Amino acid sequence: MSDKTESEAPGLVDTAVDRVRDIVDQAILRSVKGLEFVTSPAPEVGVTPKEILYERGTLRLYHYLPQTDEVYRVPVLLVMATTQKAFVFDLAPGQSMVEFLVKQGFDVYVVDWAPPTPEEKRLDLADYTQDFLPACVREVQLDSGETDVSIVGYCMGGVLSLIYAATHPEGPLKNLACITTPVDWSHMGLTRIWSDERHFDVDRLVDTLGIVPRDVVAASFDMLRPAQKTAGRIRVWEQIWNDEFVKSYRAFERWGNETLPLAGEYFRQTTKELMWANRLYNGDLMVGGRQANLANIRVPIMAIMAQHDHIVSYDASKPLLELVSSEDKEELVLKGGHVSLIAGPNAVRRMWPALARWLSERST
């Protein structure tokens, strides 16, 4: 008995020593990597080659340079939400929807937004959907030499795209894809609750400030998941030696930190007409003297939704295909959240290929 114990003792000691050594090594590595995380500059994003095609006030239109010998005939215009920067479409090599689409042979353009100037505080839905988007479509037509244009809208970029499509049924829109796009605003969850007209004075906010500050916009997102930032920092601390994880986290963090302010009238109209009156869903939304009834939309349409979207719930997005008059329509529901659907692992493996397949069949 004693001989067996003595023979096993060295092995047990070696195991314990190895375990202590691993703990010490991890502690040192965590300290070194943690210092790098704190002191290193913000990660570079949006590196896929592009050129500025059109610029006016808060509006930016980019053209991504082709990377294939042949491109599909119909160009693709990506429309970003007005609250964020468009580099979420192009976070990093291998984690970029734009890079993927360009390498698949698509001619890609992106609508991006800058903070509105003080002179732009009175911009409203009509300015975005009857002026900015039509201007971008015209620029894409001129640059590409094609009449038809496909539009892919993300979140509020999808809402603007829907309003544009509903008020321009005569074209030149060829195809429309909407990603995590709210349609029935009665299902906007906590966003609907905190902006309830009984206790949220949107007129006082807009009349006082003119432009809604980014801090107010960012706080509205933070309130949907109060512990999200803390949980994210815990995860990155636990994975601090995983360079790929940290790189991805920092890119998403930068995107989240660059929330944009909003033009006051646009915010007021969005709150009253969409959130409170639910006019996009009801079909009685009037924009620039035109009725933005989704039944006016007849082009091929794809609705892409996330099962665990904490910003735009599945129930808020679900009615879209029921409301349009398109005969060619497709729904794609994927696991994931509001942002991971665009640039997370499920986006890389499933969403991007599905979107590219859908567009390719309708872009010749």
N, C-alpha and C positions, 0 to 999 in steps of 0.2 A: 504493500500500500504506500509506504513512504517512498519507495523507489519510483513508483509511477508519478507521485506528486512532484518529486524532485525533477523527473524528466520533463514534465509538462511546464514547470515553472519558468524556464527560459523563454518558451514560446509565449506565455502569458505576459511576461515582462516586455518582450519585443513588441507585442501587439499594443501594449499600453504606451510604450515609447513612441511607436509610429503614430498612434492617435494623438498624443500630445504634440508631436512634431507637426502633424497636419493642422491642428488647431492654431499653433503658433504661426505657421506659414500662411494660413488663411487670414489671420489677424493682421499680419504684416502686409499681405497683398491687398486686403480691404482698405488699410490705412493709405497705402500708396495710390491705389486706384481712386479712393475717395478724394484724395488731394487733387489728383488729375481732374476728377469730375468737377470739383469746385472751381479750380483755377483755369481750366481750359476755355477757350472762346466758344461761342455758340456754334453748333454744328452747321456745316454748309448744306444748304438745301436747294432744290430747284436747279440741278446742274445739267439736265438734258438740254442740249443746244437749242436756243430759240432767239427770236428777234422781236422787237416791239413793232407792231404793225399800225396801231392806232392808239391815241392817248388824248383824253379830254376830261379835265376835272378829276372826279373820283374813278373814272373808267380807264382800264388798261386792257388792250387786246394784244395777245402774243401769238406768234406763229412758230411752231416747233419744226425744225429743219428735218426734211425726210431722211430716212436712213436705209431705204430700200430702193432698188432700181425702178420698181413699178409701185404706184400707189393706187388705192381704190379711187374711183371716179368722184364719189361724193365726199366732200370734206366733212370733218367732225368738229363741232364747236362745243367745248366744255364750258358750262356756266357755273361759276362758283357762288356759294351763298354770300350775301352781303355782309355777314358778320365776321368772316375769316378770310385769310389770304389763300390764294389758289395753289400754293406750293404743296398742299396736302395731296394734290394730284401727282406731285413729282418730288416726293420726300428725299429719296436717295436711290442710287443705282441698285436695281433688283427689288426696290420697294416703291416703284413709280408706275402708276397707271399710264401716264403719258409715254414713258419710255416703252412700255409694253405695246401700246397701240401703235406707236411710230414704227417699232420693229416688226409689227404685224402688217405694215404697209398702209396705214391710215395717214391722211393729211390732217394734222391736228392743230386746232386753234383753241385758245383759252381766254375766257373773259375773267379778268381779275379786278379787284377793287382796292383803292387807296382810301385813306380817311377823307371824308367829304370836307371841303373847304367851308369856311363860314358863309361864303356866298351860295353854297349848295344846301343850306339848311332847309330850304323849301322843296327839295326834290321829293317826289311822291311816286306811287306805283306807275303812273302814266309816264313819268320821265324814264324809269327803268325799262318798262315793257313796250312803250310806243316810241321811244327815242333811242336809248342806249342799245338795246338789243337789235332793233332794226338797223341801226348804224353799223353794228358789228357784223350782222349778216351781210350787209352790202359790201363791207370791206373784205369779208371772206370770199364773196362772189368775185369781186374784182381781182383779188390776189390769186385765187385758184383757177379762175376762168370758167367756173362751173355755176350754173343757176341753182341747182339743188344743194341744200345744206342739211346735215343731220345735227341735232342738238342733244346734248347729254347734260342734264341739270342735276345738281347736288343740293339737297335740303331746300333752303329758300331760293337757291339758283334754279331748282326744279319748279318752284312756285312761279317764279318770274317767267320761266320757259313755258309753263302751262298757260299763263295769262297771254303771253305773246302768241302762242299757237291758237288759242281760242279767239283772239281778236284779229288774226291774220289767216283765216281759213282758206284764202285763195292762194296761199303759198308765200315764199318758196320753200317752206319746210318740207323735207322729204321723210325724215324719221325722227322720232322723239323717244328718249329714254330718261326716266326720272328715278333718281336714287334717293332713298329715304326722304321722300317729299310729302309734307303734310297736306292733306286735302280736306278731311273732316276735322276741323279744329276743336270740336267738342271733346275729342279724345287726346288732347295734348297734355293730359296728366297734370303734373305739378306746375308746368308753365301756365296752364289755363287757370289754376288755382291762385297762383301768386299775382297774376295780372287781372284778376276778377274786377269788373268795373265797380263793384260795391265798395272797394277799398283802395283801388289803384287809380290815382288821378293823372291820367296820361296827358290831359290838356295842361295841367299845371307844370308838369315835367317839361314838356316840349316848349310851352310859351316862355318858361323861365330860362331854359338853357339853349334852345335853338337846335343844337346838335346833342344827341344823347351820348354821354361820355362812354368810352370803352369800359371803364370800371363798372358802370351800371349794366352794360351788356354782359360782361364777363361774370358779374355776380349772379345774373339770372341763370347762367349755365351752372355755376358752382352750387347754387341752391338745389339743383336737381340731384346732385350727388355730393353732399357736403364733405364726405370723408374720402373722396376720390383722390385728391392730391396727396393726402397723408398716406393713403394705401399705396399710391404709386411710388412715393419716396421709400417706403418700406421695401417694396419689391425690388427697386433698383439697388438698395443697400444690400439685400440678400443676394443679388446677382451682379454685384459690382465688378467681379472678375470676368464676367461674360461680356466681352467687348461688343459683340453684335447686338446683344440685348440692350446694353447701355446706349449704343449708337442710335438704335431705333427709339428708345425712350426719350432721348434728348431731342430728337427730331420732332416727335409728337409733342413734347413739352414746349418746344419753341413755337410750334404752330398754335397750341392752346394759349400761349402767353401773348400772341400777337392778334388778339381779338380787336376788331375795328369798332370805332364809334359809328353811329348811324344818323343819317339826316333826319331831323325832327319830324317833318311832315310824313316822311315814309314810315317812320316808327308809329306815328299817331294813326295813320291810315291802316297799317298792318294790324295794329291792335284793335281798332274799332271795326273795320270791315271784315277782317279775316278771323281774328280771335273771338271777338264778341258776337258779331252778327253771322259769322260762318258763311259769308256770301259766296265764297268759291265753291263750297260744297252745295249750297242751295241753288246756285246757278243764276243769282241776281246781282253779281258783282259788276259794277260799271267802272270802267277805267278809260279815261280820256274820251268820254262820250261813246265808247263801245261796250257792248255787253260781253263779258268774259265768261260765257257759258261753256263748260267743258264739253257739252254735247256738240259744240261746233268743231271739235277736233276729230278728224277722220284719217289722219296719217297713221302708218304703223307705229305702235307705241309699246314700250317695255317698261314695266314697273318693277324696281328692285328694292326689296325691303329687308331689314334685319329683325330677327326674332327677339333680340334683347336690346332694342334701341331705347335708351333712357330719355332721349330728346324728342324724337318723332316715333310714337308707338306704332306697332303694326296696325292697330285699329284706325289710326289717323291716316295711314297711307293706303290701306286696303281698298277703299271705295273707288280709287281712280279708274280702274279698268271698267267698272260698272257704269261710270258717268260719261265716258267718251263714246263717240259713235264709230270709232275705228273697228273695222272687221279684223284687221291683223293686229292682235295684241297678245302679249306674253307677260307672265308674272314669274318673278324669281325671288324666293324667300330663302335666306341663308342664316345660319347661326352667326352670332356676332353682334356688335354694337354699332352705334351711329358712325364712329370714325373707323373702326377696324374693318368695316365693310368696304371702305375705300382703299386702305393701305395695309391691312393686317394680313396674316397668313391665309385666311379664308378668301380674301380678295385676290391674292396672288394665284391660289390654286383653283378657285371656282368663279368668282365674280368677273374678273378681267377676261378670262377665256370665254365665258358665256356672253358677255357684252360684245366682245370682238366677233364671235360667231354670229350673233344676231345682226350686228351692223354689216358684216361682210356679205350676208345674204341679201342685203337691201341697198348696197352701195355701188352696184355695177351700172 
